[in-house]
Amino acid sequence: MISIDCSKSLAIKDQLLEYVADKIKALPILKSEKILLTSIDDNQNIDKLDVLDAISEFLESVNLKENFKIIPKDDDLKIEPLDGTDMKEKLEKISEKNKNPFLECTHCGFMTMYEEELTTHRLIHYI
Ligand SMILES: [Zn+2]
């Protein structure tokens, strides 16, 4: 079992959990500020390197790679923030995305969850 300590990185915990669990096909258990990852298949152990990879991939996908570092200690991984540039802004962006899955048309307030639909919709304002 691998644990990811998110006590210093709560802002990204939920998204990280979803991403990593899906990526390495593990069963995530949230325990206060830690994510515990257990293998779905009892015969298979989770490879710490896979978890490390998945975390870096996640950080890259949300553009926060320079803002966090991963500190491995035995089967414990800790994610610590670094004071990178624009960190606050980037974090606000991902928590906003989390709060409201809908995209809104700035012209009329039309809402959709799909970017393509919004693009198509927006066209009506330019005719
Ligand atoms: Zn509109």
Residues whose N, C-alpha, C, O or C-beta is under 5 A from the ligand:
A	BS01	ZN	C105 H107 C108 G109 F110
